[in-house]
Amino acid sequence: MQPYHRTDKPERHLFAVLDHVNNVNKHRTLPAVIVTAPRFASKIESPDMPGRTLHLDNFLDRPIEDGVEFLRMLWDPPLDKLDVTPDSELPLRVAFRDGLDHSDGWSYTNGDLVEWVESAVAVFRPAFPS
């Protein structure tokens, strides 16, 4: 289970991540919590949409903060009247600024860490009968 047994990027093994996050939490400060959305869905309606092109940009990889853009829709040519109804069940996730290198898109979730710990503990259950 040790990360050094992984030949490809052992620092990305979930045990190594858990150790790193635990050490940051114990020895430095609580990591800043950020809120992100893994996806965004909406219903867009306008009688003038046919023949127009939608340019859509999302910034879901960024933290959601007050006043910070996380979705941009540009219509070509522009629309005067547009009704946009966002998904009322926008899935938000809490993440931590963990100080790890995610520049190549690598990521993990809290669920991934919990699942790894559960499977690691399960390996030792036979040694401790209840």
C-alpha positions as CSV (number, residue, x, y, z in Angstrom):
1,M,0.0,0.0,0.0
2,Q,3.0,2.3,0.3
3,P,3.3,5.0,-2.4
4,Y,6.9,4.1,-3.2
5,H,5.6,0.8,-4.6
6,R,4.0,2.8,-7.4
7,T,6.5,3.3,-10.2
8,D,4.6,6.1,-11.9
9,K,4.3,9.3,-9.8
10,P,4.2,7.8,-6.3
11,E,3.5,11.3,-4.9
12,R,0.0,11.0,-6.5
13,H,-0.8,7.8,-4.7
14,L,-3.8,8.5,-2.5
15,F,-1.9,7.5,0.6
16,A,0.8,10.1,-0.2
17,V,-1.9,12.7,-0.8
18,L,-3.5,11.8,2.5
19,D,-0.1,12.0,4.3
20,H,0.6,15.4,2.7
21,V,-2.8,16.9,3.5
22,N,-2.6,15.6,7.0
23,N,0.9,17.1,7.5
24,V,-0.3,20.5,6.1
25,N,-3.2,20.4,8.5
26,K,-1.1,19.3,11.6
27,H,2.0,21.4,11.1
28,R,1.1,24.5,9.3
29,T,-2.5,25.8,9.1
30,L,-5.9,24.6,8.0
31,P,-6.0,24.5,4.2
32,A,-8.3,27.1,2.7
33,V,-11.6,25.7,1.6
34,I,-12.9,26.5,-1.8
35,V,-16.2,25.7,-3.5
36,T,-16.3,24.5,-7.1
37,A,-18.9,23.0,-9.4
38,P,-18.1,19.9,-11.4
39,R,-20.7,20.8,-14.0
40,F,-23.3,23.4,-14.8
41,A,-26.6,22.8,-16.6
42,S,-29.2,25.3,-17.7
43,K,-32.2,25.7,-19.9
44,I,-31.8,28.5,-22.5
45,E,-34.8,29.8,-24.4
46,S,-35.4,32.6,-26.9
47,P,-37.6,32.9,-29.9
48,D,-34.7,34.4,-31.8
49,M,-32.1,31.6,-31.2
50,P,-32.2,30.0,-34.7
51,G,-29.4,31.0,-36.9
52,R,-27.2,32.2,-34.1
53,T,-23.9,30.7,-32.7
54,L,-23.3,30.2,-29.0
55,H,-19.8,30.7,-27.7
56,L,-19.7,29.1,-24.2
57,D,-16.9,29.3,-21.7
58,N,-17.0,27.8,-18.2
59,F,-14.5,28.3,-15.5
60,L,-15.6,25.4,-13.3
61,D,-11.9,24.6,-12.5
62,R,-11.8,27.9,-10.5
63,P,-13.2,28.5,-7.0
64,I,-16.7,29.9,-7.0
65,E,-16.4,33.3,-5.3
66,D,-18.6,36.3,-5.0
67,G,-18.4,38.5,-8.0
68,V,-16.1,36.0,-10.0
69,E,-17.3,34.8,-13.4
70,F,-17.8,31.0,-13.7
71,L,-19.8,30.8,-16.9
72,R,-19.9,33.0,-20.0
73,M,-22.3,32.8,-22.9
74,L,-21.9,34.9,-26.0
75,W,-24.4,34.8,-28.9
76,D,-23.4,35.7,-32.4
77,P,-25.2,37.8,-33.4
78,P,-26.3,39.1,-30.0
79,L,-29.7,38.4,-28.5
80,D,-31.9,41.1,-27.0
81,K,-34.1,38.8,-25.0
82,L,-32.8,35.6,-23.5
83,D,-34.3,33.5,-20.7
84,V,-31.7,31.4,-18.9
85,T,-32.8,29.1,-16.1
86,P,-29.9,27.5,-14.2
87,D,-30.2,24.0,-12.8
88,S,-31.6,24.4,-9.3
89,E,-29.6,21.4,-8.1
90,L,-26.2,22.8,-9.0
91,P,-23.8,20.2,-7.6
92,L,-21.2,22.0,-5.5
93,R,-18.1,20.4,-4.1
94,V,-15.8,21.5,-1.4
95,A,-12.1,21.3,-2.2
96,F,-9.0,22.3,-0.3
97,R,-6.0,24.3,-1.5
98,D,-3.7,21.4,-0.8
99,G,-0.4,22.8,-2.2
100,L,0.0,19.9,-4.6
101,D,0.8,20.3,-8.3
102,H,-2.4,20.0,-10.3
103,S,-1.1,21.9,-13.3
104,D,-1.6,19.0,-15.7
105,G,-5.2,18.5,-14.7
106,W,-4.6,15.7,-12.1
107,S,-7.2,15.8,-9.4
108,Y,-8.7,13.7,-6.6
109,T,-11.9,14.1,-4.5
110,N,-12.5,13.7,-0.8
111,G,-14.6,10.7,-1.8
112,D,-11.5,9.2,-3.5
113,L,-9.6,9.6,-0.2
114,V,-12.4,8.1,1.9
115,E,-12.8,5.2,-0.5
116,W,-9.0,4.5,-0.4
117,V,-8.9,4.5,3.4
118,E,-11.9,2.2,3.6
119,S,-10.3,-0.3,1.2
120,A,-6.9,-0.1,3.1
121,V,-8.6,-0.7,6.4
122,A,-10.6,-3.6,5.0
123,V,-7.3,-5.4,4.2
124,F,-6.6,-5.7,8.0
125,R,-10.1,-6.6,9.2
126,P,-9.3,-10.4,9.1
127,A,-6.6,-9.8,11.7
128,F,-9.0,-8.2,14.1
129,P,-12.1,-10.4,14.5
130,S,-15.0,-8.7,16.2
